[in-house]
Amino acid sequence: MLNAIIILLLVAAVAGVGYDIIDILPAELVAKVNNVSGLRIVAASFGGFFGGVFGFLVITIYRRLEKQIRSMPIDVLVARSLGLVLGLLVANLMLAPVFLLPIPAEFSFLKPLLAILSSTLFCYTGVTLADTHGGAFLRLFSPQNYNAMLVAEGTLQPVKSKAIDTSCIIDGRIEELMATGFVEGQILVPQFVLHELQLLADSSNDMKRIRGRRGLDALKRMQDHFPDSIVIHPANYADLTTVDDKLLRFASEINGMLLTNDFNLSKVADLQKVPVLNINDVAKALKPIYLPGDSIEIKIVKEGKEASQGVGYLDDGTMVVVEEGMQFVSKEVRVVVTSALQTTAGRMIFAKPYGMAI
């Protein structure tokens, strides 16, 4: 409806211009026309036709531009707008001294032409640079607001907070995992989990007391090393009796994840559609591909550092050190894995030629 109204207004406006354009024609030319009223109607008809075509083109271009802008990520839109404004600003700053120069009258037409060309060039350059460096530019001035903007539009997924259970704290591996930087976001320790640790530490049972104190010590170390990541949360639920039930409700209410190593709790969380990060699953995923006793075919490519050692590589680049393998350099040989070593630099496998392994 709005499109039709705009087109009709343009048709009426341009038709009116066509109808009145006769008044600006030379009087001697108009005098030669027998029917001035008919000429006005013809001019108005042509004006209305071109007005309708022009209106249709304007609406089509506007709708396409609107569709592109609506589908454009907000960071790209903001960056391009800033690039456009900066391009216009630079163009005007550079043209100001030029316009102050004395230009002969016959070349005065160069001023508006130069203004249009330079503005177009610098606007295009500004938008192009915004596409390339706009994100870094916005993040430089306001990293938190920029990330929040990306989260709001769905380009960047927010980092979920994680509710940790008692067994995971006592386990201790989460501390080492946090040190690697793989665990993002805040780890929330609900008050009822802290209370359970305290009860274990005060228990009369020696095993429970040791586990409770171990958990409290681990939690204290994590607080010292990662003060921004470990947060004690005051949540508590008087209507629930078990810590597991409280944890599941807490994780659900904060729309976060459950951090645990309890198999049964993980299964219950899956049933309740609560995302789970199980430390045991992480350890399982990182276990060595080859275990002691496994046999593999490998090509010995060079001598090792120690005497009689040979060195080969698996397809993924894992180094295999073969004892008594120097004699098989440049040959394919079946070896038996004796041990595997995982370090921060990668995985290393030790083996012996088949038949020599103990």
matplotlib code that plots the C-alpha trace (Angstrom):
import matplotlib.pyplot as plt

x = [0.0, 2.8, 4.6, 1.5, 1.0, 4.7, 4.4, 1.1, 2.7, 5.6, 3.3, 1.3, 4.3, 6.1, 2.8, 2.3, 5.8, 5.0, 1.8, 3.4, 6.6, 4.8, 5.0, 8.8, 9.0, 9.7, 6.5, 7.2, 7.4, 4.2, 2.4, 3.0, 1.0, -2.7, -3.9, -1.9, -4.2, -3.7, 0.0, -0.2, -2.1, 0.4, 3.3, 1.5, 0.9, 4.6, 5.5, 3.2, 4.5, 8.2, 7.2, 5.6, 8.7, 11.0, 8.9, 8.9, 12.7, 13.1, 10.9, 12.7, 16.1, 15.0, 13.5, 16.6, 18.8, 16.6, 16.7, 20.5, 20.7, 18.3, 20.3, 23.7, 25.4, 25.3, 29.1, 29.4, 26.7, 28.3, 31.8, 30.6, 28.8, 31.9, 34.0, 31.6, 31.6, 35.4, 35.7, 33.5, 35.4, 38.8, 37.5, 36.3, 39.5, 41.6, 39.3, 39.2, 42.7, 42.0, 38.8, 40.7, 43.0, 42.1, 40.6, 39.8, 36.1, 36.3, 37.4, 35.0, 33.0, 36.0, 35.1, 31.8, 33.2, 36.3, 34.1, 31.9, 34.8, 36.9, 33.9, 32.9, 36.5, 37.1, 33.7, 34.4, 37.9, 36.4, 33.7, 36.4, 38.7, 35.8, 35.0, 38.7, 39.5, 36.1, 35.8, 39.3, 38.5, 35.3, 36.9, 39.8, 37.5, 35.0, 35.8, 33.1, 30.3, 31.5, 31.3, 27.9, 26.7, 27.8, 26.2, 22.9, 22.8, 23.8, 27.2, 29.1, 27.8, 28.0, 30.2, 28.0, 28.7, 29.4, 28.0, 30.6, 29.7, 31.5, 33.1, 34.6, 36.3, 37.7, 38.9, 41.4, 41.7, 39.6, 42.4, 44.9, 42.3, 41.7, 45.4, 45.5, 42.9, 40.4, 37.7, 36.1, 33.6, 32.9, 32.8, 30.1, 30.4, 26.9, 26.7, 25.2, 28.2, 30.6, 28.5, 28.8, 32.6, 32.6, 30.5, 32.9, 36.0, 34.3, 33.3, 34.4, 35.2, 38.8, 38.3, 35.5, 37.5, 40.5, 38.3, 36.6, 39.9, 41.4, 38.4, 38.6, 42.3, 41.8, 39.0, 41.3, 44.1, 41.7, 40.4, 44.0, 45.1, 41.8, 40.1, 37.9, 36.8, 35.9, 32.7, 30.9, 27.2, 24.7, 22.0, 20.3, 17.0, 15.3, 12.6, 15.2, 17.1, 19.9, 22.8, 22.4, 18.8, 19.9, 22.8, 20.4, 18.0, 20.7, 22.3, 18.9, 18.0, 21.3, 21.1, 24.6, 26.4, 27.0, 30.7, 31.0, 32.7, 29.7, 28.4, 24.9, 24.5, 25.5, 22.8, 20.1, 21.3, 21.0, 17.4, 16.6, 18.2, 20.9, 24.3, 27.0, 30.8, 32.1, 35.8, 35.9, 34.7, 37.5, 40.1, 38.7, 38.9, 42.5, 43.7, 46.5, 45.5, 47.9, 48.3, 51.1, 51.0, 49.4, 51.4, 51.7, 53.5, 55.9, 58.8, 62.0, 63.2, 66.2, 68.4, 67.4, 69.3, 70.3, 72.4, 70.6, 67.3, 65.3, 62.7, 59.5, 56.3, 52.6, 50.3, 49.3, 52.9, 53.3, 56.9, 57.6, 60.9, 61.9, 64.4, 66.9, 65.4, 68.5, 69.2, 65.8, 66.4, 64.5, 62.6, 59.0, 58.9, 56.2, 56.7, 55.0, 54.1, 55.8, 54.7, 53.2, 54.1, 51.8, 53.5, 52.6, 54.6, 52.6, 52.4, 55.4, 55.2, 58.0, 58.2, 60.3, 60.5, 58.0, 59.6, 62.0, 59.3, 59.2]
y = [0.0, 2.4, 1.6, 2.4, 5.7, 6.7, 5.8, 7.7, 10.8, 10.7, 10.2, 13.2, 15.4, 14.7, 15.0, 18.4, 19.4, 18.2, 20.2, 23.4, 23.0, 24.7, 28.0, 28.1, 27.4, 30.4, 32.4, 32.2, 28.4, 28.2, 30.5, 28.1, 25.4, 25.4, 23.5, 24.5, 22.6, 19.4, 19.9, 20.3, 17.1, 15.2, 16.7, 15.7, 12.2, 11.7, 13.2, 10.8, 7.8, 8.7, 9.5, 6.0, 4.3, 6.4, 5.6, 1.9, 1.9, 3.9, 1.5, -1.6, -0.3, 0.8, -2.6, -4.4, -2.1, -2.5, -6.3, -6.3, -4.0, -6.1, -9.3, -7.6, -8.4, -5.5, -5.3, -5.0, -2.3, -0.2, -0.6, 0.4, 3.4, 4.6, 3.9, 6.0, 8.9, 8.8, 8.7, 11.8, 13.6, 12.9, 13.9, 17.3, 17.9, 17.3, 19.4, 22.4, 23.8, 23.0, 25.1, 28.1, 28.2, 30.8, 28.9, 30.7, 31.1, 28.9, 26.0, 26.6, 23.5, 21.5, 22.2, 20.3, 17.6, 17.2, 17.2, 14.4, 12.3, 12.6, 12.0, 8.9, 7.6, 8.2, 6.8, 3.6, 3.4, 3.8, 1.1, -1.3, -0.7, -1.2, -4.6, -5.6, -4.1, -3.0, -5.7, -5.1, -1.3, -1.7, -4.2, -1.8, 0.9, -1.3, -5.0, -5.9, -4.0, -5.4, -8.9, -8.3, -6.9, -10.1, -12.3, -10.3, -10.8, -14.5, -14.2, -15.1, -17.7, -16.7, -18.6, -20.5, -20.5, -23.9, -25.3, -27.7, -30.6, -31.9, -35.0, -32.9, -30.5, -33.4, -35.2, -32.3, -32.7, -29.6, -27.5, -28.7, -28.4, -24.7, -24.1, -25.1, -22.5, -25.0, -24.3, -20.9, -18.9, -18.7, -21.9, -21.4, -23.2, -23.2, -22.7, -26.2, -27.8, -25.8, -27.0, -30.6, -30.3, -28.9, -31.8, -34.3, -32.4, -32.6, -36.3, -38.8, -41.2, -40.9, -41.5, -38.9, -36.4, -36.8, -36.3, -33.3, -31.6, -32.4, -30.7, -27.6, -27.3, -27.8, -25.1, -22.7, -23.2, -22.6, -19.4, -18.1, -19.0, -18.1, -15.5, -14.2, -17.7, -19.3, -17.8, -18.9, -18.6, -18.2, -20.4, -22.9, -24.8, -25.6, -27.7, -30.1, -32.6, -34.0, -32.0, -33.6, -32.3, -28.9, -28.9, -29.8, -27.1, -24.6, -25.4, -25.2, -21.8, -20.1, -21.7, -23.1, -26.4, -29.0, -29.8, -33.3, -36.7, -38.6, -41.0, -41.3, -37.5, -37.0, -39.4, -37.7, -34.3, -35.6, -36.7, -33.3, -31.5, -29.9, -29.6, -31.7, -31.5, -34.7, -34.7, -38.5, -38.0, -35.5, -37.9, -40.7, -38.5, -37.7, -41.2, -42.6, -44.1, -47.0, -48.9, -51.2, -54.5, -53.0, -53.7, -51.3, -51.2, -48.2, -47.1, -46.3, -43.0, -42.1, -43.0, -42.0, -40.0, -43.1, -45.9, -48.5, -46.5, -45.9, -43.2, -43.4, -41.3, -42.2, -40.6, -37.9, -36.9, -38.8, -39.8, -43.5, -44.3, -47.9, -49.6, -51.8, -50.1, -48.5, -51.6, -51.1, -47.5, -46.9, -50.2, -51.0, -53.0, -54.3, -53.0, -53.6, -50.6, -50.7, -47.3, -44.0, -40.6, -37.5, -34.2, -30.5, -30.9, -33.8, -37.6, -39.9, -43.7, -46.1, -49.5, -52.5, -54.6, -57.5, -60.5, -58.5, -57.0, -58.4]
z = [0.0, 0.9, -2.3, -4.4, -2.6, -3.2, -6.9, -7.2, -5.6, -8.0, -10.9, -9.8, -9.1, -12.4, -14.3, -12.8, -13.8, -17.4, -17.4, -16.2, -18.3, -21.2, -19.3, -19.4, -23.2, -25.4, -26.3, -30.0, -29.9, -27.9, -30.4, -33.2, -31.3, -32.2, -29.1, -26.0, -23.7, -25.6, -25.5, -21.7, -21.4, -23.6, -21.6, -18.3, -19.7, -20.5, -17.2, -15.4, -17.3, -16.5, -12.9, -12.6, -14.1, -11.9, -8.8, -9.5, -9.9, -6.7, -4.8, -6.2, -5.4, -2.0, -1.1, -2.3, -0.3, 2.8, 2.4, 2.2, 5.3, 7.3, 6.5, 7.1, 10.5, 12.8, 13.2, 9.4, 9.2, 12.0, 10.5, 7.0, 8.4, 10.2, 7.1, 5.0, 7.5, 7.8, 4.0, 3.6, 6.4, 4.8, 1.3, 2.7, 4.6, 1.5, -0.7, 1.6, 0.6, -3.1, -3.1, -1.6, -4.7, -7.3, -10.3, -13.6, -14.3, -17.4, -15.1, -12.3, -13.3, -12.0, -8.4, -8.1, -10.4, -8.2, -5.1, -6.4, -7.6, -4.5, -2.2, -4.2, -4.1, -0.4, 0.5, -1.4, 0.2, 3.7, 3.2, 1.7, 4.7, 7.1, 5.5, 6.1, 9.5, 10.8, 13.4, 14.8, 14.9, 16.9, 19.3, 19.8, 21.2, 23.1, 23.2, 25.7, 23.9, 20.6, 21.9, 23.5, 20.1, 18.3, 21.0, 20.6, 16.8, 17.1, 15.3, 18.5, 21.0, 24.6, 27.0, 29.4, 33.1, 34.7, 37.9, 39.5, 41.7, 44.8, 43.2, 40.4, 42.9, 45.0, 41.8, 41.2, 37.5, 36.8, 38.3, 35.7, 33.0, 33.9, 33.8, 30.1, 29.3, 27.7, 30.2, 29.4, 31.4, 35.1, 37.3, 39.9, 43.2, 44.8, 48.6, 49.0, 47.3, 49.6, 52.6, 51.4, 51.2, 54.7, 56.0, 54.4, 55.9, 59.4, 59.0, 61.6, 58.7, 57.8, 54.1, 53.9, 55.9, 53.6, 50.5, 52.0, 53.0, 49.6, 47.9, 50.1, 49.4, 45.7, 45.7, 47.6, 45.1, 42.2, 43.8, 44.3, 40.7, 38.9, 41.0, 38.1, 37.1, 40.5, 42.0, 45.2, 44.5, 47.3, 45.6, 47.8, 47.5, 50.8, 49.0, 47.6, 49.8, 47.6, 46.3, 42.9, 42.5, 43.6, 41.1, 38.2, 39.1, 39.6, 36.2, 34.5, 36.1, 35.1, 31.6, 32.2, 32.1, 34.7, 35.4, 36.9, 36.8, 38.2, 35.5, 37.0, 37.5, 33.9, 32.7, 34.8, 33.5, 29.9, 30.6, 31.9, 28.9, 31.0, 29.2, 30.8, 30.7, 32.2, 33.1, 32.5, 29.0, 28.4, 29.7, 27.6, 24.5, 25.2, 26.0, 23.8, 20.6, 21.1, 24.3, 25.5, 23.7, 20.5, 17.3, 14.4, 11.0, 10.8, 8.6, 10.5, 8.9, 11.0, 13.9, 17.4, 20.0, 22.0, 20.6, 18.6, 18.6, 15.4, 14.9, 12.8, 12.6, 12.4, 9.9, 12.3, 13.0, 16.4, 17.0, 17.6, 19.2, 18.5, 20.7, 18.7, 15.6, 14.1, 12.0, 10.3, 9.1, 5.7, 6.2, 7.1, 10.3, 12.7, 16.2, 19.6, 21.8, 25.2, 26.5, 25.6, 26.9, 26.7, 27.1, 26.4, 23.2, 22.0, 22.2, 22.0, 21.7, 22.6, 21.0, 20.2, 17.0, 16.9, 18.5, 20.7, 23.0, 26.5]

ax = plt.figure().add_subplot(projection="3d")
ax.plot(x, y, z, "-o")
ax.set_aspect("equal")
plt.show()
